[in-house]
Amino acid sequence: MKRSKINQLLASVLVNSIYAMKNYPVITLNTFLAPFSLLIVIDLISRGSLITASILGGFLMQMTSSGLSLQGDLVHFKVDFKLQDMVVTSPTSALIYYLGMALSELIYVLPSLLVLLLLALIYIKVTFIGIISIISVLAMMFALSTSMGFMISSWASDITESWGFSGILSTVLSTLPPVYYPISHIHLGLWHIFLRQLMLQSFCNHRLV
């Protein structure tokens, strides 16, 4: 990668994360505490039996919410600073812009990821294949959430509206599904509904084909 592209990546990190973390520490504190709220509650309720699932859920929630929160930064830059117009007219490519903004969100959540990693080393016993699988899932969730963040930022006309989208999607993707708890804990009736819907969708798709 050329030095100019590396500088463009670093500029995104500096503008979107380092500046905010340095001047507004409460943002870092909020990002740090977010994944541990449900982790602590579920661990207390389960009396420690779900600590492994809670830690993995913390990883998934942090990667998902950080990617989705990118939409707020993008709308802020687009509407308030007109930065996106400047990027479009600059030599910066769309890929470098995407990677730079995504990397800046990872810097935001780095403190909490390090603490979750320490907890994982203590409580989770996993094979090498398991480690690769976990990393792959986290990477895919982050790629999906950042892509959704970019997509929604193109719809939202104000940063306040983007906060609403981010809150709803973060809840739907990282709180309601079996992220902080095993899928086996879902009520059997809900499983039947899910399986019926899945079979119906598969049947409809087959008929359409």
PyRosetta script that sets phi, psi and omega in degrees:
from pyrosetta import init, pose_from_sequence

init()
pose = pose_from_sequence("MKRSKINQLLASVLVNSIYAMKNYPVITLNTFLAPFSLLIVIDLISRGSLITASILGGFLMQMTSSGLSLQGDLVHFKVDFKLQDMVVTSPTSALIYYLGMALSELIYVLPSLLVLLLLALIYIKVTFIGIISIISVLAMMFALSTSMGFMISSWASDITESWGFSGILSTVLSTLPPVYYPISHIHLGLWHIFLRQLMLQSFCNHRLV")
pose.set_psi(1, 133.3)
pose.set_omega(1, -178.4)
pose.set_phi(2, -66.3)
pose.set_psi(2, 155.2)
pose.set_omega(2, -178.1)
pose.set_phi(3, -60.9)
pose.set_psi(3, -35.1)
pose.set_omega(3, -179.9)
pose.set_phi(4, -63.7)
pose.set_psi(4, -38.2)
pose.set_omega(4, 178.7)
pose.set_phi(5, -68.8)
pose.set_psi(5, -38.5)
pose.set_omega(5, 176.6)
pose.set_phi(6, -62.7)
pose.set_psi(6, -41.2)
pose.set_omega(6, 178.2)
pose.set_phi(7, -64.1)
pose.set_psi(7, -35.6)
pose.set_omega(7, 177.2)
pose.set_phi(8, -66.5)
pose.set_psi(8, -39.9)
pose.set_omega(8, 176.0)
pose.set_phi(9, -63.0)
pose.set_psi(9, -46.0)
pose.set_omega(9, -179.5)
pose.set_phi(10, -64.9)
pose.set_psi(10, -32.8)
pose.set_omega(10, 178.1)
pose.set_phi(11, -64.5)
pose.set_psi(11, -40.0)
pose.set_omega(11, 178.0)
pose.set_phi(12, -63.4)
pose.set_psi(12, -42.8)
pose.set_omega(12, 178.8)
pose.set_phi(13, -64.0)
pose.set_psi(13, -42.6)
pose.set_omega(13, -178.7)
pose.set_phi(14, -64.6)
pose.set_psi(14, -44.9)
pose.set_omega(14, -175.9)
pose.set_phi(15, -72.8)
pose.set_psi(15, -42.1)
pose.set_omega(15, -169.9)
pose.set_phi(16, -93.5)
pose.set_psi(16, -19.1)
pose.set_omega(16, -177.6)
pose.set_phi(17, -129.4)
pose.set_psi(17, -54.1)
pose.set_omega(17, -175.2)
pose.set_phi(18, -59.3)
pose.set_psi(18, -44.6)
pose.set_omega(18, -179.4)
pose.set_phi(19, -60.4)
pose.set_psi(19, -47.4)
pose.set_omega(19, -177.9)
pose.set_phi(20, -67.9)
pose.set_psi(20, -41.7)
pose.set_omega(20, -178.9)
pose.set_phi(21, -65.9)
pose.set_psi(21, -33.6)
pose.set_omega(21, -179.5)
pose.set_phi(22, -75.3)
pose.set_psi(22, -41.9)
pose.set_omega(22, -173.7)
pose.set_phi(23, -93.4)
pose.set_psi(23, -20.8)
pose.set_omega(23, -179.4)
pose.set_phi(24, -132.8)
pose.set_psi(24, 78.7)
pose.set_omega(24, -177.1)
pose.set_phi(25, -59.7)
pose.set_psi(25, -23.8)
pose.set_omega(25, -179.5)
pose.set_phi(26, -62.4)
pose.set_psi(26, -28.2)
pose.set_omega(26, 177.1)
pose.set_phi(27, -64.8)
pose.set_psi(27, -43.6)
pose.set_omega(27, 178.4)
pose.set_phi(28, -64.0)
pose.set_psi(28, -40.9)
pose.set_omega(28, 179.8)
pose.set_phi(29, -63.6)
pose.set_psi(29, -43.7)
pose.set_omega(29, 179.4)
pose.set_phi(30, -62.4)
pose.set_psi(30, -45.1)
pose.set_omega(30, 179.3)
pose.set_phi(31, -64.8)
pose.set_psi(31, -35.2)
pose.set_omega(31, -178.8)
pose.set_phi(32, -69.1)
pose.set_psi(32, -41.2)
pose.set_omega(32, -173.7)
pose.set_phi(33, -79.0)
pose.set_psi(33, -25.3)
pose.set_omega(33, -172.0)
pose.set_phi(34, -51.7)
pose.set_psi(34, -52.1)
pose.set_omega(34, -175.0)
pose.set_phi(35, -73.6)
pose.set_psi(35, -15.5)
pose.set_omega(35, -175.7)
pose.set_phi(36, -89.1)
pose.set_psi(36, -14.0)
pose.set_omega(36, -178.8)
pose.set_phi(37, -63.0)
pose.set_psi(37, -55.9)
pose.set_omega(37, 178.4)
pose.set_phi(38, -68.8)
pose.set_psi(38, -33.4)
pose.set_omega(38, 178.8)
pose.set_phi(39, -58.0)
pose.set_psi(39, -47.0)
pose.set_omega(39, -178.3)
pose.set_phi(40, -67.8)
pose.set_psi(40, -44.0)
pose.set_omega(40, -178.4)
pose.set_phi(41, -62.4)
pose.set_psi(41, -49.2)
pose.set_omega(41, -178.4)
pose.set_phi(42, -66.0)
pose.set_psi(42, -37.1)
pose.set_omega(42, 178.6)
pose.set_phi(43, -65.1)
pose.set_psi(43, -39.1)
pose.set_omega(43, 178.7)
pose.set_phi(44, -68.3)
pose.set_psi(44, -43.0)
pose.set_omega(44, -178.8)
pose.set_phi(45, -65.4)
pose.set_psi(45, -41.0)
pose.set_omega(45, -178.4)
pose.set_phi(46, -84.7)
pose.set_psi(46, -1.3)
pose.set_omega(46, -178.3)
pose.set_phi(47, 56.5)
pose.set_psi(47, 39.7)
pose.set_omega(47, 174.6)
pose.set_phi(48, 89.4)
pose.set_psi(48, -6.5)
pose.set_omega(48, -176.5)
pose.set_phi(49, -73.6)
pose.set_psi(49, -21.2)
pose.set_omega(49, -178.7)
pose.set_phi(50, -109.6)
pose.set_psi(50, 22.6)
pose.set_omega(50, -177.2)
pose.set_phi(51, -61.8)
pose.set_psi(51, -38.4)
pose.set_omega(51, -179.6)
pose.set_phi(52, -65.0)
pose.set_psi(52, -48.8)
pose.set_omega(52, 179.1)
pose.set_phi(53, -63.2)
pose.set_psi(53, -35.2)
pose.set_omega(53, -179.2)
pose.set_phi(54, -67.0)
pose.set_psi(54, -39.4)
pose.set_omega(54, 179.0)
pose.set_phi(55, -66.0)
pose.set_psi(55, -45.9)
pose.set_omega(55, 177.4)
pose.set_phi(56, -63.5)
pose.set_psi(56, -36.9)
pose.set_omega(56, 176.0)
pose.set_phi(57, -63.8)
pose.set_psi(57, -36.6)
pose.set_omega(57, 176.6)
pose.set_phi(58, -62.2)
pose.set_psi(58, -41.9)
pose.set_omega(58, 175.9)
pose.set_phi(59, -60.0)
pose.set_psi(59, -49.3)
pose.set_omega(59, -176.9)
pose.set_phi(60, -64.5)
pose.set_psi(60, -42.0)
pose.set_omega(60, 179.2)
pose.set_phi(61, -63.3)
pose.set_psi(61, -41.3)
pose.set_omega(61, -178.0)
pose.set_phi(62, -67.0)
pose.set_psi(62, -41.9)
pose.set_omega(62, 179.3)
pose.set_phi(63, -67.4)
pose.set_psi(63, -37.7)
pose.set_omega(63, -179.9)
pose.set_phi(64, -70.9)
pose.set_psi(64, -50.6)
pose.set_omega(64, -176.6)
pose.set_phi(65, -66.4)
pose.set_psi(65, -34.4)
pose.set_omega(65, 179.3)
pose.set_phi(66, -67.8)
pose.set_psi(66, -39.6)
pose.set_omega(66, 177.3)
pose.set_phi(67, -66.3)
pose.set_psi(67, -40.6)
pose.set_omega(67, 180.0)
pose.set_phi(68, -70.9)
pose.set_psi(68, -34.6)
pose.set_omega(68, 180.0)
pose.set_phi(69, -66.9)
pose.set_psi(69, -14.2)
pose.set_omega(69, 177.5)
pose.set_phi(70, -59.4)
pose.set_psi(70, -29.3)
pose.set_omega(70, -178.6)
pose.set_phi(71, -62.0)
pose.set_psi(71, -35.7)
pose.set_omega(71, 178.3)
pose.set_phi(72, -64.1)
pose.set_psi(72, -42.6)
pose.set_omega(72, 177.9)
pose.set_phi(73, -65.0)
pose.set_psi(73, -41.0)
pose.set_omega(73, -178.9)
pose.set_phi(74, -65.1)
pose.set_psi(74, -42.2)
pose.set_omega(74, 178.2)
pose.set_phi(75, -65.5)
pose.set_psi(75, -39.7)
pose.set_omega(75, 178.6)
pose.set_phi(76, -60.8)
pose.set_psi(76, -46.3)
pose.set_omega(76, 179.4)
pose.set_phi(77, -67.8)
pose.set_psi(77, -38.2)
pose.set_omega(77, -176.4)
pose.set_phi(78, -70.9)
pose.set_psi(78, -45.2)
pose.set_omega(78, -173.1)
pose.set_phi(79, -87.1)
pose.set_psi(79, -47.0)
pose.set_omega(79, -172.1)
pose.set_phi(80, -83.6)
pose.set_psi(80, -41.7)
pose.set_omega(80, -174.6)
pose.set_phi(81, -104.3)
pose.set_psi(81, -10.1)
pose.set_omega(81, -176.1)
pose.set_phi(82, 55.8)
pose.set_psi(82, 29.2)
pose.set_omega(82, -176.8)
pose.set_phi(83, -68.8)
pose.set_psi(83, -33.9)
pose.set_omega(83, -177.4)
pose.set_phi(84, -65.0)
pose.set_psi(84, -35.9)
pose.set_omega(84, 176.4)
pose.set_phi(85, -63.4)
pose.set_psi(85, -37.7)
pose.set_omega(85, 178.7)
pose.set_phi(86, -66.9)
pose.set_psi(86, -39.3)
pose.set_omega(86, -179.6)
pose.set_phi(87, -65.7)
pose.set_psi(87, -40.6)
pose.set_omega(87, -179.1)
pose.set_phi(88, -61.2)
pose.set_psi(88, -38.8)
pose.set_omega(88, -178.1)
pose.set_phi(89, -86.2)
pose.set_psi(89, -3.1)
pose.set_omega(89, -179.7)
pose.set_phi(90, -93.9)
pose.set_psi(90, 172.0)
pose.set_omega(90, 177.7)
pose.set_phi(91, -71.9)
pose.set_psi(91, -3.9)
pose.set_omega(91, -178.7)
pose.set_phi(92, -65.8)
pose.set_psi(92, 127.8)
pose.set_omega(92, 179.6)
pose.set_phi(93, -80.5)
pose.set_psi(93, 162.9)
pose.set_omega(93, 179.4)
pose.set_phi(94, -62.2)
pose.set_psi(94, -38.0)
pose.set_omega(94, -179.2)
pose.set_phi(95, -65.9)
pose.set_psi(95, -44.0)
pose.set_omega(95, 180.0)
pose.set_phi(96, -64.6)
pose.set_psi(96, -40.2)
pose.set_omega(96, 177.8)
pose.set_phi(97, -62.1)
pose.set_psi(97, -44.5)
pose.set_omega(97, 178.7)
pose.set_phi(98, -62.7)
pose.set_psi(98, -49.5)
pose.set_omega(98, -178.1)
pose.set_phi(99, -63.6)
pose.set_psi(99, -40.0)
pose.set_omega(99, -179.7)
pose.set_phi(100, -64.8)
pose.set_psi(100, -44.6)
pose.set_omega(100, 179.4)
pose.set_phi(101, -67.7)
pose.set_psi(101, -39.1)
pose.set_omega(101, 178.3)
pose.set_phi(102, -64.8)
pose.set_psi(102, -42.4)
pose.set_omega(102, 178.6)
pose.set_phi(103, -62.7)
pose.set_psi(103, -36.7)
pose.set_omega(103, 179.4)
pose.set_phi(104, -64.1)
pose.set_psi(104, -34.7)
pose.set_omega(104, 177.9)
pose.set_phi(105, -69.3)
pose.set_psi(105, -34.3)
pose.set_omega(105, 176.3)
pose.set_phi(106, -65.2)
pose.set_psi(106, -35.8)
pose.set_omega(106, 177.2)
pose.set_phi(107, -63.1)
pose.set_psi(107, -38.8)
pose.set_omega(107, 177.1)
pose.set_phi(108, -54.3)
pose.set_psi(108, -47.0)
pose.set_omega(108, -171.5)
pose.set_phi(109, -94.8)
pose.set_psi(109, 4.2)
pose.set_omega(109, -177.7)
pose.set_phi(110, -56.8)
pose.set_psi(110, -43.2)
pose.set_omega(110, 179.4)
pose.set_phi(111, -58.7)
pose.set_psi(111, -45.6)
pose.set_omega(111, -179.3)
pose.set_phi(112, -69.5)
pose.set_psi(112, -34.6)
pose.set_omega(112, 177.6)
pose.set_phi(113, -64.0)
pose.set_psi(113, -36.5)
pose.set_omega(113, 178.7)
pose.set_phi(114, -66.6)
pose.set_psi(114, -40.7)
pose.set_omega(114, 178.1)
pose.set_phi(115, -67.1)
pose.set_psi(115, -42.4)
pose.set_omega(115, 176.9)
pose.set_phi(116, -62.7)
pose.set_psi(116, -37.0)
pose.set_omega(116, 177.4)
pose.set_phi(117, -63.5)
pose.set_psi(117, -41.0)
pose.set_omega(117, 177.6)
pose.set_phi(118, -62.8)
pose.set_psi(118, -43.5)
pose.set_omega(118, 177.6)
pose.set_phi(119, -64.0)
pose.set_psi(119, -38.4)
pose.set_omega(119, 179.4)
pose.set_phi(120, -64.8)
pose.set_psi(120, -38.9)
pose.set_omega(120, 179.0)
pose.set_phi(121, -65.6)
pose.set_psi(121, -29.2)
pose.set_omega(121, -178.6)
pose.set_phi(122, -82.3)
pose.set_psi(122, -43.7)
pose.set_omega(122, -168.7)
pose.set_phi(123, -105.1)
pose.set_psi(123, -21.1)
pose.set_omega(123, -174.6)
pose.set_phi(124, -105.5)
pose.set_psi(124, 123.3)
pose.set_omega(124, 175.3)
pose.set_phi(125, -105.4)
pose.set_psi(125, 112.4)
pose.set_omega(125, -173.9)
pose.set_phi(126, -139.9)
pose.set_psi(126, 151.5)
pose.set_omega(126, 179.4)
pose.set_phi(127, -79.4)
pose.set_psi(127, 173.0)
pose.set_omega(127, 178.3)
pose.set_phi(128, -61.7)
pose.set_psi(128, -41.1)
pose.set_omega(128, 177.6)
pose.set_phi(129, -62.7)
pose.set_psi(129, -38.5)
pose.set_omega(129, 177.9)
pose.set_phi(130, -63.2)
pose.set_psi(130, -39.8)
pose.set_omega(130, 178.3)
pose.set_phi(131, -62.4)
pose.set_psi(131, -45.2)
pose.set_omega(131, 178.7)
pose.set_phi(132, -61.4)
pose.set_psi(132, -40.8)
pose.set_omega(132, -179.5)
pose.set_phi(133, -64.2)
pose.set_psi(133, -43.8)
pose.set_omega(133, -179.8)
pose.set_phi(134, -63.5)
pose.set_psi(134, -45.8)
pose.set_omega(134, 179.5)
pose.set_phi(135, -61.9)
pose.set_psi(135, -39.8)
pose.set_omega(135, -180.0)
pose.set_phi(136, -64.5)
pose.set_psi(136, -43.0)
pose.set_omega(136, 179.4)
pose.set_phi(137, -64.6)
pose.set_psi(137, -43.8)
pose.set_omega(137, 178.7)
pose.set_phi(138, -62.2)
pose.set_psi(138, -41.5)
pose.set_omega(138, 179.4)
pose.set_phi(139, -64.4)
pose.set_psi(139, -41.7)
pose.set_omega(139, 179.9)
pose.set_phi(140, -67.1)
pose.set_psi(140, -39.8)
pose.set_omega(140, 178.2)
pose.set_phi(141, -64.7)
pose.set_psi(141, -39.5)
pose.set_omega(141, 179.5)
pose.set_phi(142, -68.0)
pose.set_psi(142, -41.4)
pose.set_omega(142, 177.9)
pose.set_phi(143, -63.0)
pose.set_psi(143, -41.9)
pose.set_omega(143, 178.8)
pose.set_phi(144, -64.1)
pose.set_psi(144, -46.7)
pose.set_omega(144, -176.1)
pose.set_phi(145, -68.4)
pose.set_psi(145, -38.9)
pose.set_omega(145, 177.6)
pose.set_phi(146, -66.9)
pose.set_psi(146, -37.5)
pose.set_omega(146, 177.0)
pose.set_phi(147, -63.4)
pose.set_psi(147, -41.4)
pose.set_omega(147, 176.3)
pose.set_phi(148, -65.3)
pose.set_psi(148, -36.9)
pose.set_omega(148, 177.5)
pose.set_phi(149, -61.4)
pose.set_psi(149, -44.3)
pose.set_omega(149, 177.0)
pose.set_phi(150, -64.0)
pose.set_psi(150, -41.9)
pose.set_omega(150, -177.8)
pose.set_phi(151, -64.6)
pose.set_psi(151, -47.0)
pose.set_omega(151, -177.2)
pose.set_phi(152, -69.7)
pose.set_psi(152, -31.1)
pose.set_omega(152, 178.8)
pose.set_phi(153, -63.6)
pose.set_psi(153, -25.1)
pose.set_omega(153, 178.0)
pose.set_phi(154, -76.0)
pose.set_psi(154, -19.8)
pose.set_omega(154, 177.7)
pose.set_phi(155, -88.8)
pose.set_psi(155, -42.8)
pose.set_omega(155, -172.6)
pose.set_phi(156, -68.4)
pose.set_psi(156, 137.4)
pose.set_omega(156, -179.8)
pose.set_phi(157, -102.1)
pose.set_psi(157, -7.1)
pose.set_omega(157, -178.5)
pose.set_phi(158, -149.3)
pose.set_psi(158, 149.9)
pose.set_omega(158, -177.8)
pose.set_phi(159, -65.0)
pose.set_psi(159, -31.0)
pose.set_omega(159, 178.0)
pose.set_phi(160, -63.4)
pose.set_psi(160, -40.4)
pose.set_omega(160, 177.4)
pose.set_phi(161, -65.1)
pose.set_psi(161, -38.1)
pose.set_omega(161, -179.8)
pose.set_phi(162, -65.4)
pose.set_psi(162, -33.4)
pose.set_omega(162, 176.6)
pose.set_phi(163, -61.0)
pose.set_psi(163, -37.9)
pose.set_omega(163, 178.2)
pose.set_phi(164, -63.4)
pose.set_psi(164, -46.5)
pose.set_omega(164, 177.1)
pose.set_phi(165, -59.2)
pose.set_psi(165, -44.6)
pose.set_omega(165, -177.4)
pose.set_phi(166, -62.5)
pose.set_psi(166, -43.0)
pose.set_omega(166, -179.5)
pose.set_phi(167, -64.6)
pose.set_psi(167, -43.4)
pose.set_omega(167, -179.1)
pose.set_phi(168, -64.6)
pose.set_psi(168, -49.0)
pose.set_omega(168, -176.7)
pose.set_phi(169, -67.8)
pose.set_psi(169, -35.6)
pose.set_omega(169, 177.7)
pose.set_phi(170, -62.8)
pose.set_psi(170, -40.7)
pose.set_omega(170, 178.3)
pose.set_phi(171, -66.7)
pose.set_psi(171, -44.8)
pose.set_omega(171, -176.7)
pose.set_phi(172, -65.8)
pose.set_psi(172, -40.7)
pose.set_omega(172, -172.9)
pose.set_phi(173, -89.3)
pose.set_psi(173, -26.7)
pose.set_omega(173, -172.1)
pose.set_phi(174, -124.0)
pose.set_psi(174, -1.5)
pose.set_omega(174, -178.6)
pose.set_phi(175, -120.7)
pose.set_psi(175, -50.0)
pose.set_omega(175, -177.9)
pose.set_phi(176, -70.7)
pose.set_psi(176, -42.2)
pose.set_omega(176, 179.0)
pose.set_phi(177, -67.5)
pose.set_psi(177, 167.1)
pose.set_omega(177, 179.0)
pose.set_phi(178, -72.2)
pose.set_psi(178, 74.5)
pose.set_omega(178, 178.7)
pose.set_phi(179, -102.1)
pose.set_psi(179, -48.9)
pose.set_omega(179, 179.5)
pose.set_phi(180, -87.8)
pose.set_psi(180, -0.9)
pose.set_omega(180, -178.3)
pose.set_phi(181, -146.9)
pose.set_psi(181, 156.5)
pose.set_omega(181, -179.0)
pose.set_phi(182, -66.3)
pose.set_psi(182, 150.3)
pose.set_omega(182, 179.1)
pose.set_phi(183, -65.5)
pose.set_psi(183, -22.3)
pose.set_omega(183, 178.9)
pose.set_phi(184, -67.5)
pose.set_psi(184, -15.8)
pose.set_omega(184, 179.6)
pose.set_phi(185, -81.4)
pose.set_psi(185, -6.6)
pose.set_omega(185, 177.4)
pose.set_phi(186, -71.2)
pose.set_psi(186, 138.2)
pose.set_omega(186, -177.5)
pose.set_phi(187, -56.9)
pose.set_psi(187, 142.6)
pose.set_omega(187, -175.8)
pose.set_phi(188, -59.3)
pose.set_psi(188, -36.1)
pose.set_omega(188, 178.9)
pose.set_phi(189, -63.0)
pose.set_psi(189, -38.7)
pose.set_omega(189, 177.5)
pose.set_phi(190, -66.8)
pose.set_psi(190, -35.3)
pose.set_omega(190, 176.1)
pose.set_phi(191, -60.8)
pose.set_psi(191, -43.0)
pose.set_omega(191, 179.9)
pose.set_phi(192, -63.1)
pose.set_psi(192, -41.5)
pose.set_omega(192, 178.5)
pose.set_phi(193, -62.7)
pose.set_psi(193, -44.7)
pose.set_omega(193, 179.6)
pose.set_phi(194, -61.6)
pose.set_psi(194, -44.6)
pose.set_omega(194, -178.5)
pose.set_phi(195, -66.5)
pose.set_psi(195, -38.7)
pose.set_omega(195, 177.9)
pose.set_phi(196, -63.3)
pose.set_psi(196, -43.4)
pose.set_omega(196, 178.8)
pose.set_phi(197, -64.0)
pose.set_psi(197, -39.2)
pose.set_omega(197, 179.3)
pose.set_phi(198, -65.0)
pose.set_psi(198, -43.2)
pose.set_omega(198, 179.4)
pose.set_phi(199, -66.3)
pose.set_psi(199, -39.6)
pose.set_omega(199, 178.9)
pose.set_phi(200, -64.6)
pose.set_psi(200, -41.9)
pose.set_omega(200, 178.9)
pose.set_phi(201, -64.7)
pose.set_psi(201, -42.1)
pose.set_omega(201, 179.4)
pose.set_phi(202, -63.3)
pose.set_psi(202, -39.8)
pose.set_omega(202, 179.3)
pose.set_phi(203, -64.8)
pose.set_psi(203, -44.0)
pose.set_omega(203, 179.0)
pose.set_phi(204, -63.6)
pose.set_psi(204, -42.2)
pose.set_omega(204, 178.2)
pose.set_phi(205, -62.7)
pose.set_psi(205, -38.5)
pose.set_omega(205, 178.7)
pose.set_phi(206, -65.2)
pose.set_psi(206, -40.4)
pose.set_omega(206, 180.0)
pose.set_phi(207, -66.6)
pose.set_psi(207, -37.3)
pose.set_omega(207, 179.7)
pose.set_phi(208, -66.2)
pose.set_psi(208, -35.4)
pose.set_omega(208, 179.1)
pose.set_phi(209, -72.3)
pose.dump_pdb("model.pdb")
